[in-house]
């Protein structure tokens, strides 16, 4: 068994500067566009946004197909990935207790990992500089996925490690297009008309 050195929790940390979009200027812009909400205070506005976001990520966890984000910003879903991580996945809690390095084996999920995927590469998600957008999940979302994935791992979309997520959407889009085309043809189809 490899020796394990517990991380120093009192060591200095690098904290990157984070810009928060939920600020008073956003609330002022919202009030300017919607004057009927002029009495809305900042804390209530923030609570509304946070509760909506919480409902979105809760729906992503509960539904296999994920969620299409509003304003055509993209698509969010959880994937079950086959290949384990290339890095060592240390179980720090147990390793600290036994003073030796133990790895997460993910045996309850058949060695699969949960990943939160964001994609905006479908044809209907066309907006300027879409390739620069990314999604970073908040801590509550990631921890809830980690807690519920061992029980629900078979529910989620299985992603092969060599397949691009955009290819999955292209195939799904092609299937939907063919289905819609067939339905449209069947509406006007007349078996007695031979032209």
BAGUDREN-192731 format. One record per residue: residue number from 1; residue in one letter; x, y, z of N, C-alpha, C in turn. Coordinates in Angstrom, 1 decimal. Last residue first. Layout:
N
   resi   resn      nxx      nyy      nzz     caxx     cayy     cazz      cxx      cyy      czz
    NUM      A        X        Y        Z        X        Y        Z        X        Y        Z
...
//
This chain:
195
   resi   resn      nxx      nyy      nzz     caxx     cayy     cazz      cxx      cyy      czz
    195      X    -50.3      9.6    -58.9    -49.4     10.5    -59.6    -48.0     10.6    -59.0
    194      X    -52.2      7.9    -57.8    -51.0      7.3    -58.3    -50.1      8.3    -59.0
    193      X    -54.2      7.8    -55.1    -53.7      8.7    -56.1    -52.3      8.2    -56.5
    192      X    -54.8      6.0    -53.1    -55.5      5.9    -54.3    -55.0      6.8    -55.4
    191      X    -53.3      6.8    -50.9    -53.0      5.5    -51.5    -53.7      5.3    -52.8
    190      X    -52.1      9.8    -50.1    -53.3      9.2    -50.6    -53.0      8.0    -51.4
    189      X    -50.6     11.9    -47.7    -50.5     10.7    -48.6    -51.9     10.1    -48.9
    188      X    -50.4     14.0    -46.0    -50.9     14.3    -47.4    -50.9     13.0    -48.3
    187      X    -49.4     12.7    -43.7    -50.6     13.6    -43.6    -51.2     13.8    -45.0
    186      X    -47.0     11.5    -44.5    -48.2     10.6    -44.2    -49.5     11.4    -44.1
    185      X    -45.3     13.6    -44.7    -45.7     12.9    -45.9    -46.9     12.1    -45.7
    184      X    -45.1     14.3    -42.0    -45.6     15.3    -42.9    -46.1     14.6    -44.2
    183      X    -43.9     12.0    -40.9    -45.2     12.4    -40.4    -45.9     13.4    -41.4
    182      X    -41.4     12.1    -42.3    -42.4     11.0    -42.5    -43.8     11.3    -42.1
    181      X    -40.4     14.4    -41.1    -40.6     14.3    -42.5    -41.6     13.2    -42.9
    180      X    -40.2     13.7    -38.4    -41.1     14.8    -38.8    -41.4     14.7    -40.3
    179      X    -38.2     11.6    -38.7    -39.5     11.3    -38.1    -40.6     12.4    -38.5
    178      X    -36.0     13.0    -39.7    -36.6     12.0    -40.5    -38.1     11.7    -40.0
    177      X    -35.6     14.7    -37.5    -35.9     15.3    -38.8    -36.6     14.3    -39.7
    176      X    -34.9     12.9    -35.4    -36.1     13.7    -35.3    -36.6     14.3    -36.6
    175      X    -32.5     11.9    -36.5    -33.7     11.0    -36.2    -35.0     11.8    -36.1
    174      X    -31.0     14.2    -36.5    -31.3     13.6    -37.8    -32.5     12.6    -37.6
    173      X    -30.7     14.7    -33.8    -31.4     15.7    -34.6    -31.8     15.1    -36.0
    172      X    -29.2     12.5    -33.0    -30.6     12.7    -32.4    -31.4     13.7    -33.3
    171      X    -26.9     13.1    -34.4    -27.6     11.9    -34.7    -29.1     12.0    -34.2
    170      X    -26.2     15.5    -33.2    -26.4     15.5    -34.6    -27.2     14.2    -35.0
    169      X    -25.9     14.8    -30.5    -26.9     15.7    -30.9    -27.2     15.7    -32.4
    168      X    -23.6     13.2    -30.8    -24.8     12.6    -30.2    -26.0     13.5    -30.6
    167      X    -21.7     15.0    -31.7    -22.2     14.0    -32.6    -23.4     13.3    -32.1
    166      X    -21.3     16.6    -29.4    -22.0     17.2    -30.5    -22.5     16.2    -31.5
    165      X    -19.7     14.9    -27.9    -21.1     15.2    -27.5    -21.9     15.8    -28.6
    164      X    -17.7     12.5    -29.5    -18.0     13.9    -29.2    -19.5     14.0    -28.8
    163      X    -16.4      9.4    -28.3    -17.5     10.1    -29.1    -17.7     11.5    -28.6
    162      X    -14.7      8.0    -26.7    -14.2      8.5    -28.0    -15.2      9.3    -28.8
    161      X    -16.1      7.1    -24.5    -15.0      8.1    -24.3    -14.5      8.7    -25.6
    160      X    -19.7      7.1    -24.7    -18.4      6.4    -25.0    -17.3      7.5    -24.9
    159      X    -22.1      7.5    -22.3    -21.3      8.2    -23.2    -20.0      7.4    -23.4
    158      X    -25.4      6.9    -21.6    -24.1      6.3    -21.6    -23.2      6.9    -22.7
    157      X    -27.6      8.8    -19.7    -27.1      8.5    -21.1    -25.7      8.0    -20.9
    156      X    -28.9      7.3    -16.7    -28.4      8.4    -17.5    -27.8      7.9    -18.8
    155      X    -29.7      5.0    -15.3    -30.7      5.9    -15.9    -30.2      6.9    -16.9
    154      X    -27.6      3.9    -14.0    -28.1      3.2    -15.2    -29.2      4.1    -15.9
    153      X    -27.3      5.4    -11.7    -26.3      5.5    -12.7    -26.8      4.9    -14.1
    152      X    -28.6      5.8     -9.3    -29.3      6.0    -10.6    -28.4      6.0    -11.8
    151      X    -26.9      5.3     -7.2    -28.2      4.6     -7.2    -28.9      4.7     -8.6
    150      X    -24.7      6.9     -7.7    -24.5      5.4     -7.4    -25.8      4.6     -7.5
    149      X    -25.8      9.6     -8.0    -25.4      8.8     -9.1    -25.2      7.3     -8.8
    148      X    -26.3     11.0     -5.7    -27.4     10.2     -6.3    -27.0      9.3     -7.4
    147      X    -23.9     12.3     -5.0    -24.6     11.5     -4.0    -25.7     10.5     -4.6
    146      X    -23.1     13.6     -7.3    -22.3     12.6     -6.7    -23.0     11.7     -5.7
    145      X    -25.3     15.4     -7.5    -25.1     14.4     -8.6    -24.2     13.3     -8.0
    144      X    -24.8     16.9     -5.2    -26.1     16.1     -5.3    -25.9     15.0     -6.4
    143      X    -22.4     18.0     -5.8    -22.5     17.1     -4.7    -23.7     16.3     -4.7
    142      X    -23.0     19.6     -8.1    -22.0     18.6     -8.2    -22.2     17.6     -7.0
    141      X    -24.9     21.4     -6.9    -25.3     20.6     -8.0    -24.3     19.4     -8.1
    140      X    -23.4     22.7     -4.9    -24.6     21.9     -4.5    -25.0     20.9     -5.6
    139      X    -21.5     24.1     -6.5    -21.1     23.0     -5.5    -22.3     22.1     -5.2
    138      X    -22.4     24.6     -9.9    -22.2     25.0     -8.5    -22.0     23.8     -7.6
    137      X    -20.7     24.0    -13.0    -21.7     23.6    -12.0    -21.4     24.2    -10.6
    136      X    -20.1     25.9    -15.7    -19.5     25.4    -14.5    -20.5     25.2    -13.5
    135      X    -19.9     25.9    -19.2    -20.8     25.8    -18.0    -20.0     25.2    -16.9
    134      X    -19.0     28.3    -21.7    -18.8     27.0    -20.9    -19.8     27.0    -19.7
    133      X    -18.5     29.8    -24.9    -19.3     29.6    -23.7    -18.9     28.3    -23.0
    132      X    -17.2     29.9    -27.2    -16.5     30.4    -26.1    -17.2     30.2    -24.8
    131      X    -18.8     29.1    -29.2    -17.8     28.2    -28.9    -17.0     28.7    -27.6
    130      X    -20.5     31.2    -29.7    -21.0     30.1    -28.8    -19.9     29.2    -28.4
    129      X    -20.3     33.7    -31.0    -19.2     33.2    -30.1    -19.7     32.1    -29.2
    128      X    -23.8     34.3    -31.3    -22.4     34.8    -31.5    -21.5     34.2    -30.5
    127      X    -25.7     31.3    -31.8    -25.6     32.7    -31.3    -24.1     33.0    -31.4
    126      X    -27.7     28.7    -32.3    -26.7     29.5    -33.0    -26.8     30.9    -32.4
    125      X    -29.1     26.2    -31.6    -28.4     27.1    -30.6    -27.3     27.9    -31.3
    124      X    -30.0     24.7    -33.7    -30.9     25.7    -33.2    -30.3     26.6    -32.1
    123      X    -28.0     22.8    -34.1    -28.2     23.9    -35.1    -29.2     25.0    -34.6
    122      X    -26.0     22.3    -31.2    -27.1     21.9    -32.1    -27.4     23.1    -33.0
    121      X    -24.0     23.0    -29.4    -23.6     22.7    -30.8    -24.8     22.2    -31.7
    120      X    -23.9     23.4    -26.8    -24.6     24.3    -27.5    -24.3     24.2    -29.0
    119      X    -23.8     21.4    -23.8    -23.6     21.5    -25.2    -24.5     22.6    -25.9
    118      X    -22.5     20.1    -20.9    -23.2     21.3    -21.5    -22.8     21.3    -23.0
    117      X    -22.7     17.4    -18.6    -22.4     17.9    -19.9    -23.2     19.1    -20.3
    116      X    -21.2     16.0    -15.9    -22.3     17.0    -16.2    -21.8     17.6    -17.6
    115      X    -20.7     12.6    -15.3    -20.2     13.9    -15.8    -21.4     14.8    -16.2
    114      X    -19.9      9.9    -13.2    -21.0     10.9    -13.6    -20.2     12.1    -14.1
    113      X    -18.4      6.8    -14.2    -18.3      8.1    -13.6    -19.5      9.0    -14.1
    112      X    -18.4      3.3    -13.4    -18.7      4.4    -14.3    -18.7      5.7    -13.5
    111      X    -18.1      0.9    -12.1    -16.9      1.6    -12.5    -17.2      2.8    -13.4
    110      X    -20.7      0.2    -11.3    -20.0     -0.6    -12.3    -18.8      0.2    -12.9
    109      X    -21.4      1.6     -9.1    -21.9      2.1    -10.4    -21.2      1.4    -11.5
    108      X    -20.3      0.4     -7.0    -21.7      0.4     -7.0    -22.3      0.9     -8.3
    107      X    -17.5      0.8     -7.5    -18.1     -0.5     -7.7    -19.6     -0.5     -7.7
    106      X    -15.7      2.9     -7.5    -17.0      3.1     -8.1    -17.6      1.8     -8.4
    105      X    -13.2      3.1     -6.2    -13.4      2.1     -7.3    -14.7      2.2     -8.0
    104      X    -10.9      5.4     -5.1    -12.3      5.2     -5.3    -12.4      4.2     -6.5
    103      X     -8.1      4.2     -3.2     -8.7      4.7     -4.4    -10.2      4.5     -4.4
    102      X     -5.9      5.0     -0.5     -7.0      4.2     -1.0     -7.7      4.9     -2.2
    101      X     -2.9      5.1      1.1     -3.6      5.6     -0.1     -4.7      4.6     -0.6
    100      X     -2.9      5.4      4.6     -2.5      4.7      3.4     -3.4      5.2      2.3
     99      X     -4.1      6.0      7.1     -2.7      6.4      6.8     -2.1      5.7      5.6
     98      X     -6.7      5.6      7.6     -5.8      4.4      7.6     -4.4      4.7      7.4
     97      X     -7.8      8.2      7.4     -8.1      7.4      8.5     -7.0      6.2      8.7
     96      X     -7.0      9.1      4.9     -6.5      9.8      6.1     -6.7      9.0      7.3
     95      X     -8.4      7.4      3.2     -6.9      7.4      3.2     -6.3      8.1      4.4
     94      X    -11.0      8.1      3.7    -10.6      6.8      4.2     -9.0      6.7      4.2
     93      X    -10.9     10.8      2.5    -11.4     10.5      3.8    -10.9      9.2      4.4
     92      X     -9.9     10.5     -0.1     -9.1     11.2      0.9     -9.6     10.9      2.3
     91      X     -9.4      8.4     -2.5    -10.5      8.6     -1.5     -9.8      9.2     -0.2
     90      X     -8.2      9.4     -5.6     -7.9      9.1     -4.2     -9.1      9.3     -3.3
     89      X     -7.7      8.5     -8.6     -8.9      9.1     -7.9     -8.8      8.6     -6.4
     88      X     -5.2      9.4    -10.8     -5.5      8.6     -9.6     -6.7      9.3     -8.9
     87      X     -6.3     10.0    -14.2     -5.6     10.4    -12.9     -6.0      9.4    -11.8
     86      X     -8.1      9.0    -15.9     -6.7      8.7    -16.2     -5.8      9.0    -14.9
     85      X    -11.2      7.6    -14.8    -10.3      8.7    -15.0     -8.8      8.2    -15.2
     84      X    -12.7      4.9    -16.6    -12.3      5.6    -15.4    -11.3      6.7    -15.7
     83      X    -15.1      4.9    -19.2    -13.7      4.8    -18.9    -13.4      5.5    -17.6
     82      X    -17.9      5.5    -19.3    -17.4      4.2    -19.1    -16.0      4.1    -18.6
     81      X    -20.1      7.9    -17.9    -18.9      7.6    -18.7    -18.3      6.3    -18.3
     80      X    -23.2      9.1    -18.2    -22.5      8.1    -17.4    -21.3      7.6    -18.3
     79      X    -24.1     12.6    -18.0    -23.7     11.4    -18.7    -23.0     10.4    -17.8
     78      X    -26.7     14.9    -17.7    -25.7     14.1    -17.0    -25.4     12.8    -17.8
     77      X    -27.1     18.0    -19.5    -27.5     16.7    -19.1    -26.4     16.0    -18.4
     76      X    -28.2     20.8    -21.2    -27.5     20.4    -20.0    -28.0     19.0    -19.7
     75      X    -27.9     23.0    -23.9    -28.5     21.8    -23.4    -27.6     21.3    -22.3
     74      X    -28.4     26.5    -24.8    -27.8     25.2    -24.9    -28.6     24.1    -24.2
     73      X    -29.8     28.8    -25.0    -28.4     28.9    -24.6    -27.7     27.5    -24.7
     72      X    -32.5     29.5    -25.7    -31.6     28.7    -26.6    -30.1     28.8    -26.3
     71      X    -33.8     30.6    -23.6    -33.2     31.5    -24.5    -32.3     30.8    -25.5
     70      X    -33.1     28.0    -21.2    -34.0     29.0    -21.8    -33.1     29.9    -22.7
     69      X    -31.8     24.7    -21.9    -31.8     25.9    -21.2    -32.6     27.0    -21.9
     68      X    -33.2     21.6    -21.7    -32.9     22.6    -22.6    -32.9     24.0    -21.9
     67      X    -32.0     19.0    -19.6    -32.8     20.2    -19.7    -32.3     21.1    -20.9
     66      X    -32.1     15.4    -19.6    -31.6     16.7    -19.2    -32.5     17.8    -19.5
     65      X    -33.0     12.8    -20.1    -32.7     13.6    -21.2    -32.1     15.0    -20.9
     64      X    -33.5     11.8    -17.5    -32.5     11.2    -18.3    -32.0     12.1    -19.4
     63      X    -34.2     13.8    -14.7    -34.6     13.4    -16.0    -33.4     12.9    -16.8
     62      X    -33.0     14.6    -12.2    -34.2     13.7    -12.2    -34.5     13.1    -13.6
     61      X    -31.0     16.4    -12.9    -30.7     15.1    -12.1    -31.8     14.1    -12.3
     60      X    -32.4     18.4    -14.1    -31.3     17.7    -14.9    -31.0     16.4    -14.2
     59      X    -34.0     19.3    -12.1    -34.6     18.6    -13.2    -33.6     17.8    -14.0
     58      X    -32.0     20.5    -10.5    -32.8     19.4     -9.9    -33.5     18.6    -11.0
     57      X    -31.2     22.6    -12.1    -30.3     21.5    -11.9    -31.0     20.3    -11.3
     56      X    -33.7     24.1    -12.1    -33.1     23.6    -13.4    -32.2     22.4    -13.1
     55      X    -34.1     24.7     -9.5    -35.1     23.9    -10.2    -34.5     23.3    -11.4
     54      X    -31.9     26.4     -9.1    -32.0     25.2     -8.4    -33.0     24.2     -9.0
     53      X    -32.6     28.5    -10.8    -31.4     27.7    -11.1    -31.4     26.4    -10.4
     52      X    -34.8     29.4     -9.3    -35.0     28.9    -10.7    -33.8     28.1    -11.1
     51      X    -33.6     30.2     -7.0    -34.6     29.1     -6.9    -34.8     28.6     -8.3
     50      X    -31.9     32.3     -7.9    -31.3     31.1     -7.3    -32.3     29.9     -7.3
     49      X    -33.9     34.1     -8.8    -32.9     33.6     -9.8    -32.3     32.3     -9.2
     48      X    -35.2     34.7     -6.4    -35.9     34.2     -7.5    -35.0     33.5     -8.5
     47      X    -33.1     35.7     -4.9    -33.7     34.5     -4.5    -34.5     33.9     -5.6
     46      X    -32.5     38.1     -6.3    -31.5     37.0     -6.2    -32.1     35.7     -5.8
     45      X    -34.9     39.5     -5.8    -34.5     39.2     -7.2    -33.5     38.0     -7.2
     44      X    -34.8     39.8     -3.1    -35.9     39.0     -3.6    -35.5     38.6     -5.1
     43      X    -32.5     41.5     -2.9    -32.5     40.1     -2.3    -33.6     39.2     -2.8
     42      X    -33.3     43.9     -4.2    -32.2     43.0     -4.7    -32.2     41.6     -4.2
     41      X    -36.9     44.3     -4.5    -35.6     44.6     -3.9    -34.6     43.5     -4.4
     40      X    -39.4     45.7     -6.6    -38.6     44.5     -6.3    -37.3     44.8     -5.7
     39      X    -40.7     47.9     -7.5    -40.7     47.7     -6.1    -39.9     46.5     -5.7
     38      X    -40.9     47.6    -10.3    -40.0     48.6     -9.8    -39.8     48.5     -8.3
     37      X    -42.1     45.9    -12.1    -41.4     45.3    -11.0    -40.5     46.3    -10.3
     36      X    -43.1     47.3    -14.2    -44.1     46.8    -13.3    -43.4     46.2    -12.0
     35      X    -40.9     47.9    -15.9    -41.3     48.9    -14.9    -42.3     48.4    -13.9
     34      X    -38.6     46.2    -17.3    -39.9     45.8    -16.7    -40.3     46.7    -15.6
     33      X    -36.3     47.6    -17.9    -37.0     46.9    -19.0    -38.4     46.5    -18.5
     32      X    -35.6     48.6    -15.4    -35.8     49.5    -16.5    -36.5     48.9    -17.6
     31      X    -35.3     46.3    -13.9    -36.4     47.2    -13.5    -36.7     48.2    -14.6
     30      X    -33.0     45.2    -15.1    -34.3     44.5    -15.2    -35.5     45.4    -14.9
     29      X    -31.1     47.1    -14.5    -31.5     46.9    -15.9    -32.8     46.2    -16.0
     28      X    -31.1     46.8    -11.7    -31.5     48.0    -12.2    -31.9     47.9    -13.7
     27      X    -30.1     44.2    -11.5    -31.5     44.4    -11.0    -32.0     45.7    -11.6
     26      X    -27.6     44.6    -12.6    -28.5     43.7    -13.3    -29.9     44.0    -12.8
     25      X    -26.5     46.3    -10.6    -26.7     46.9    -11.9    -27.6     46.0    -12.8
     24      X    -26.4     44.7     -8.3    -27.4     45.7     -8.4    -27.6     46.3     -9.8
     23      X    -25.8     41.3     -9.5    -25.5     42.5     -8.7    -26.5     43.5     -8.9
     22      X    -25.1     38.5    -10.5    -26.3     38.9     -9.7    -25.9     40.1     -8.8
     21      X    -22.6     37.9    -11.5    -23.6     38.6    -12.4    -24.8     39.1    -11.6
     20      X    -19.5     38.3    -10.2    -20.8     37.8     -9.9    -21.8     38.6    -10.8
     19      X    -16.3     37.1    -10.9    -17.3     38.1    -11.1    -18.7     37.6    -11.0
     18      X    -13.6     36.1     -9.0    -14.9     35.7     -9.6    -15.8     36.9     -9.7
     17      X    -10.2     35.4     -9.1    -11.2     36.4     -8.9    -12.5     36.0     -9.7
     16      X     -9.1     32.4     -7.5     -9.2     33.3     -8.6    -10.4     34.2     -8.4
     15      X     -7.0     31.8     -4.9     -8.4     32.0     -5.2     -8.5     32.9     -6.4
     14      X     -4.8     29.5     -3.6     -5.0     30.4     -4.7     -6.5     30.6     -5.0
     13      X     -4.0     29.2     -0.2     -4.8     28.8     -1.3     -4.8     29.9     -2.4
     12      X     -1.8     28.0      2.3     -2.3     29.1      1.5     -3.0     28.6      0.3
     11      X     -2.9     25.4      4.6     -1.9     25.9      3.6     -2.6     27.1      2.9
     10      X     -4.6     24.0      6.2     -4.3     25.4      6.6     -3.3     26.1      5.6
      9      X     -4.7     21.4      5.4     -5.9     22.3      5.1     -5.7     23.7      5.5
      8      X     -2.6     19.6      3.7     -2.6     20.6      4.7     -3.7     21.5      4.5
      7      X     -3.5     16.1      3.0     -3.3     17.5      2.6     -3.3     18.5      3.8
      6      X     -1.6     13.3      4.2     -2.8     14.1      4.2     -2.6     15.6      3.8
      5      X      0.1     11.1      2.4      0.3     12.3      3.2     -1.0     13.1      3.1
      4      X      0.5      7.6      2.4     -0.4      8.7      2.1     -0.1      9.9      3.0
      3      X      2.2      5.0      0.7      2.0      5.9      1.9      1.2      7.1      1.4
      2      X      0.6      2.2     -0.8      1.3      3.4     -0.9      1.1      4.2      0.3
      1      X      0.9     -1.2      0.0      0.0      0.0      0.0      0.9      1.2      0.0
//
